[in-house]
């Protein structure tokens, strides 16, 4: 396979498909840190020229981590839908990009093709797309899932209510959750990041949230984002659990650093089908983020966009209810500033949706990243317009436990009004009945914590 391109009389040669993928990537501080990025803009153009001529069959034959070395590669390859793959395998990446953007390529068509795409195919198309392109295709991809409510329908924008507390004080968590619900947030999930990662604490929080939701007849889901093994032990204690959470990386070694494997996730998935309290059929919640594998030295010399896509390839094995990229949380070593964080958010949303996932995003940044509040607000609008399934929501957008900036309780209703979006149908009806939201406007009890007892 000839991997070279001539620009202005200079011949650029690449040693592998993995190198082409890495050097075709837009500038990222993480790729610079990993020493896989293009030397300059011209080499980046050369890599994109080569990438545009590779076929999807070439990408399937050249995963960035070999089949023999990585269970994630094996999972994605062994579960590929051959009929769906054959429909597009002959296309070059350039042709695939044009096909994705074609007005005649509809959402149902993309959903039918999704099981035949490897993560490397999604990543490759992503590298040839502008931000506008990523939004256009992301908005076309329709992924509808169900737990206790229905997520991902057209014209909807959901949110995770994130009532974290620095000491896991249950009453503090409940007060914050009630506030979020009073602003119309939480239709995707009431999800708490625990400060204490124990089965007993996980069970205590879940039991309290479950009581709050049942008492107020709130049609949503709950989850405590402790480690998967801790949640499994909490389930054995008999606590309610609608969704089980786990962070994912894009390589077997990366997931080993998280303390997980395909075998363990299989066991957790089976346990949730047996003991989980959501109606289903979708009962899992995964979070990802560009740079997670590199942070543990498990990226195998691949760029962070491609490794991120591979995490989505693993996630779809479990038919999750929620997947979201925590896009700016890992830090400026991987995504340096507002433009890089915004680009990564649109890339991740596009790749996840294209691979058939109900993709959300934690549009966020750490305090030492070069991103302004205005840039963060602009990103939320871009994601909403791109058909992002859900965003986070927390008090004033400032997480006092995790110490980062994200989406506030006020941002979600503002975005819904601006973009003419609604929450899940079940939650929409609940808000109306409680007087919190009426039609397209706040109701008489909007922001009234007493509306949720």
LINSUL-V508426 format. One record per residue. D_FIRST is the distance of its C-alpha to the first C-alpha in Angstrom with 1 decimal. Layout:
# LINSUL-V508426
D_FIRST
D_FIRST
This chain:
# LINSUL-V508426
0.0
3.8
6.2
9.4
12.6
15.9
19.1
22.5
21.2
19.4
15.7
14.3
11.3
10.4
9.9
9.0
9.3
13.0
13.4
12.2
14.7
17.3
17.3
17.4
20.6
24.0
26.1
27.5
29.7
28.2
24.7
26.5
28.4
25.3
23.8
20.5
21.4
20.4
22.6
23.9
23.8
21.7
18.8
19.2
19.0
15.8
14.2
15.8
14.5
10.8
12.0
13.9
11.2
9.4
11.4
13.9
12.5
9.2
11.8
14.0
11.6
11.1
14.7
15.7
18.2
17.3
19.3
21.3
22.4
23.6
26.0
25.1
21.5
23.2
25.8
23.4
21.3
24.4
26.3
23.9
25.6
23.7
25.6
25.0
21.3
21.1
22.9
20.1
16.8
15.8
16.4
14.1
15.3
17.3
18.8
19.6
21.4
23.4
24.3
25.6
27.7
29.0
32.7
32.6
30.3
33.1
33.7
34.2
30.9
29.1
31.0
30.1
26.4
26.6
26.6
23.2
21.4
19.9
20.8
17.3
17.5
20.9
19.9
17.0
19.5
22.1
20.3
20.4
24.0
27.3
30.1
31.8
28.7
28.7
32.4
32.3
29.9
31.6
34.9
33.8
32.7
35.8
36.1
39.7
40.8
44.3
46.2
49.8
48.8
46.2
43.4
40.9
42.9
42.6
44.7
45.1
44.4
45.3
45.9
46.1
49.5
49.0
52.5
51.7
54.5
54.4
56.7
55.9
59.4
59.5
62.0
60.0
56.9
59.0
60.6
57.2
55.9
59.0
58.5
54.9
56.0
58.8
56.3
54.3
51.5
50.2
49.3
45.9
47.3
49.9
47.7
49.1
47.3
49.8
51.1
52.1
49.5
51.8
52.4
56.0
55.1
52.3
54.8
57.6
55.5
54.1
57.6
59.1
56.4
56.8
60.5
60.1
57.9
60.1
63.3
62.0
60.1
56.9
54.1
51.2
49.5
49.9
47.8
48.2
44.9
45.7
43.3
42.4
44.4
47.4
47.3
47.2
50.3
51.9
51.4
53.1
56.0
56.4
55.5
54.1
50.4
48.7
45.2
43.5
41.4
38.6
36.2
32.5
29.6
25.9
25.4
27.5
28.7
29.6
31.7
33.2
34.4
36.0
37.7
36.1
33.8
32.8
35.7
38.1
37.1
37.5
41.0
41.8
40.7
42.9
45.7
45.6
45.7
48.8
50.6
49.2
51.6
49.5
49.9
46.1
43.8
41.7
42.9
40.2
39.6
36.5
35.9
32.8
31.9
29.1
29.3
31.0
28.4
28.1
31.9
31.9
28.9
26.9
23.9
21.4
20.1
19.2
20.8
24.1
23.2
20.5
22.8
25.6
23.9
23.5
27.3
27.8
25.7
28.2
31.2
30.8
31.4
35.0
35.8
37.3
40.0
38.9
35.8
35.9
34.1
36.5
34.7
36.7
38.4
36.3
37.1
36.1
34.0
31.3
32.4
34.6
36.5
37.4
34.5
31.9
34.0
34.3
30.6
29.8
32.6
31.2
27.6
28.9
31.2
28.5
26.1
29.0
30.5
27.2
26.8
30.4
32.5
35.9
34.7
37.2
37.2
39.5
39.5
40.8
40.8
42.3
45.1
43.2
40.4
40.6
41.3
44.5
46.4
45.9
42.1
42.3
44.5
42.2
39.3
41.5
42.1
38.4
37.7
40.7
39.6
36.1
37.7
37.5
39.3
41.5
42.2
44.4
48.1
50.4
53.6
53.3
49.5
50.3
49.5
52.3
50.7
47.1
48.0
45.5
45.8
44.8
46.2
50.0
52.2
53.2
49.7
49.0
52.0
51.4
47.8
49.0
51.6
49.4
46.6
48.9
47.5
49.4
49.1
48.6
51.2
53.1
53.3
54.2
57.2
58.2
58.2
60.3
62.7
63.1
63.7
60.7
58.8
60.1
57.9
55.9
58.2
59.6
62.5
65.9
64.6
61.4
61.0
64.0
63.3
66.4
64.7
62.8
65.2
